[in-house]
C-alpha cells in the first residue's frame, strides 16, 4: 500500500470514544509499521455527547459526522480511506459509507474515498436493521443510557484484558449513550461497493459469535463482499489483542480498487 495516501478513520462502539483505539494506533505508528500519525483519524460519536445542545443524537447524526470526516479527507487530500468500525459503530459507519466508496466517487469524477470497511465485532447491518432490533431494548427509559459497573460486566466487555484493575479502568471511561441512536434503522447499505474485512470474535460475550455469523451470512446473501478473519478474542480486541487488529487493518489498507 502507499502509506502516505491511506487514511484510517476509527469509529468506536456505543458508550465509548476513540480512546479504545489508542494502543492499536500506537502500534501502527511504531517502528514496526511506520505509519504517520497524520494518517490516523478519530470520529467522536454524537450519541456519546450527553451535553449536546441539539438533544440526544440519532444514528443518522453519528453517520453524518463520519461521512463529513471521510468526505473531507477525500476531497481535500485525495485520501484512500479504511473505515474501522467497532460494535454499534457498524450501523452509522455503514450508513455513512453510502456514496463515499472510491469506486462511487470515481464515477462522479472525484478523487479518493473508502477502499475498505473493517468491522471489529461490529453490527454488519442490512436495510431496516437497528441496534434495538439486533440486540434488544436497553433497560430503562432515560434519553441517555448508562452502563452500571460490576466486575463481571467489565470482564465480559474487556475480556482480552486479563487484569481486573485494567478492566475497571477501561469501564470507568465509558460514556452515557443516546437511546435514540439505538432506534434508528439503517437506510443505506454503504458496503455494497466496498470490500469488507470482518474480524469475527469467537469469544465475544457482548455480540455473540453466532449473531455475528448470522449478520455476515445475511449481508453476503444480499451481495456483500466479505472476508472473514476469525480470532479467539472477545468483544474489544483492540484492548489486549492489538496485533490481531493491526494485521487486519494493514490487510485492508492494501485493498486494490479497480479503476
N, C-alpha and C positions, 0 to 999 in steps of 0.2 A: 504494500500500500504506500501511497505518498503521505508520509506522516504530516507534512505541512498542510495538506488540503483536507484532511479528515477531522471533523469536529465531533466529539461525543457530547450528547445532550442527555443529562441524567435527570430522571423523574422518580421521586420516591413513592412509597405507598401511602395509604391513609395513616393519619396520626403521626406522620414523620416528616422530616425535612431532609435536605441533601446531605446532612452530616453522615447519614448511613453509608455514603459512598466514599468517605474521606480516605479510608485505607486502600480501597481499590484505586482511587486517583493517585495516591502516593506511590503505589506500585507501578502504575502506568508511567509516571514521570521519573521513576528511579533510573539508576544507571543500567538496570536490566532491560528496560524498554525505551527509555529516552524520548518519551513524548513531551511536547511542550505543554506547560500548564495553560498556555493561551488557547489550546485546542480542547479544553475541558470546560463544559458549561453546565450550570445547575439551573433548574426551574423550581421555584418555590410554589407549591400548590396553593391557590387562592383558598381552597377549602380548609387549609390549616390555619388561616388567619381569623381568629375569633374576634378581632377588633376591626374587622373590615367595615368601612363606612357604608358600603352598599348592602350590608347584611350578609347572611350565610351564602357562600358560593355554591353554585351548581357544578356538576361535572363539566358542563359546557364552558364555564368560566375558567376552569383548570385547563381545558383543551385550548381555549383562546390564548392563555399565557404560554403554553407550549408551542403553539403554532406561531406566535409572534417571535419567539426566540429563533425557531428554525428558519422562518422567512427572513429575518434579519441576517442570519449567518449566510444564507444562500444568496440573497440579493446584494448584500454589501461586500461579501468576501468570496462568493462562488464556492462555498464550502460543500463538500460531500458530508452528509450527516449520518451518524449512527445514533439512533434514538433508543435510549436504555430505560426500560420500564420495570418497576417492581410492584407486585401485588395490585392494589387498587389502581395504580398508575397505568395499568394496561388499558383501562377504559378511556380516560382522557387522552392518553397517548395515541390510541387507535383512532379516536375521533379527530385529533389534531393532525394526524398524518395524511388525511384525505386531501388529495390535490397537491401535496408537497413532496412527493417522491421525485427523485432525479428524473425518472422517465416521464412523469407527468409534466414537470416543469420544462423539460427539453421540448416537448410538443408545443409548448407556448412560447418557445424561443428564449427561455430563461436558463440561467446557469445554476449549478448546484442543486441541492435537495437531498432528500433521505435516500440512502443506498441500502440501509438495513435497519430492521427493528429487532431489538433484543428484549425478550420477555423473561424476566427473572422471577420464577414462581408467581407469575402475574396472570391476571384475568386476560384471556385471549377471546374477546367478545365478537359476536355477530350482531347484526342489526336487531334492536329491541332489548338486548341484554342490559341489565343494570347491576350494580353491586348488590342491591337489595334482592333482586331476582336470583342472582347466582349464589349469594352467601346467606340470605335471610335478613330479616329486620334486626337492627341493632336495638337492644333493650332500651326502654325509656322513650320520652317524648321531647326532650330538650333539643333546641335548634343545633346545639353543638354537643356532639358525643364525646365522652371522656372515658379512657381506659382506667380501670382500677387495678392497682398493683397487688399481686400476690407472687411469692417466689415461684409457684408452679406456672402461673400465667407467663411471667417473664421468661422462664426457662423454655416454654413452648414457642415463644416468638423468636428468642435469640438462642436457639438450641446449639448453634455452632460456636458459641462462646461457652467454654467449659467452666469458667469461674462465675459463681453466683453473684459476686460483687460486680463483675463486669456486666452481667445480665441486668442487674438493678440499675447500674449507672446508665445503661442504654435505655432502659424502660423509662427512667426519670426524664429523658429528653423528648419523650413522646408528647405530642401536642393535642389539644382538642381538635375535632374534625366536624365539618358541616354535615348534618344529617341529609340536607337536600341533595348533596352530591351523590349519595348512595341511591337516590331515587331516580336519577337522570338516565333514561335509556339511550343506548348508542343509536346514532342516526346514520353514521357513515363508517364503512369498513375500510379504514385507511391502509390496511395491509394488502389490499387487492393487487397492487402492482409493485410490491416491495418484498424482498426476501426476508423471512422471519427466522431467527435463531431463538429457540425456546430452551431455556435452562430448566429442566424438569427435576424438581427437588423431591427425591423419593422418600425423604424422612420429614417432610413438611407436616406440621401439626396445625397450621392455620388455613392454608388452601391445600387440602389433601391431594396426594398424587393422583388419586382416582378422578377427582374433579378436574385437575389439570389435563389428564389424558382425555377426558370427555370433551373439554373445550378444544383441545388440539385436533381431535378427530372431526369435530363438528366444523371447525374452520377449514380443515383440509377438504372436507366434503363440499364446502362452498367455494373451493378454488384456491385456498391459501397455499403458498409455497413455504412449508415449514420444515426446518431441520431441527430435530430434537437432540439435545445433549443431556443425557441423564447424569445425575450426581446423587450421592447418598446424603447430601446436605439437607439442612432444614430450610425454614422459610426465608431467612436472611443470610444467605451465603456470603454476601459482601462484608459481613462481620464474622470473621473466623475462618472463612474459606475463600479468601480474596483471590488467590491464584486461579482457582476454578473459574471465577467470574472474569478475570482478566483474559484468560485463554479464549473465552467465548467472544469477548469484545474485540480482541485482535483478529480473530477469525472473521467477525462481522465487518471489520474495517477493511478487509481485503476483498470484499464482495465486488464483483465486476458487474457493471450495468451496461447492457447493450446500448450502443449509440442510436 
